[in-house]
Each structure stands twice: as structure tokens, then as C-alpha cells.
């Protein structure tokens, strides 16, 4: 999971740089075109070159991501879930600080 979070954050940085070079808006509105809370969707497709397939909030497949809204995601661990959000062009952990420290 740590590597996926790093790759997502790195992908956002690359997209921002690309947008600046092309003279486009630096703001990132979404990370993918996936449906919200639906299984088997491709997540983070706008920023990473590999496939991340979603779970949903009913199945809660361990080791998988679920899209909660256009800018909010959760990652399911065996004991709990970790919330992330796209805020001000950054992918940030929104769970309790001790959980975030373990996964970032």
C-alpha cells in the first residue's frame, strides 16, 4: 500500500508539471473517471500507468481501494480502512494520525 500511495502522489506531481509545461490549469479535479462505490472500476487512471481495480463499500476486499466520492477513496486493511482525499492537488491521508503514519 505504501508504494501505491507514493506512486499516486508522484503521478499527481507529474501531471501538475505536465500541465504547467503545456500552459494548462495546474488544478487537478479528479484522479480517474471511475464510478463511485462500484466494483471492478479502474481507479487513478489519470495519474498512474498501472491498473488499480476497485472494490466497493459492501465487499470491502482487503488490499483494495474503493472510490467514495469524486475526490475521496478508502483502502481496506485486515483490521480497518484508511481514508484518503484529493485536496488542493495533493493525495492526503484523512484517517487518524497513527494510521496515516503506518501507510505513508
Secondary structure as UniProt FT lines:
FT   HELIX           2..22
FT   TURN            36..37
FT   TURN            39..40
FT   STRAND          42..43
FT   TURN            45..47
FT   STRAND          52..54
FT   TURN            57..59
FT   TURN            62..63
FT   STRAND          65..67
FT   STRAND          72..76
FT   STRAND          81..87
FT   TURN            88..89
FT   STRAND          90..93
FT   HELIX           97..103
//
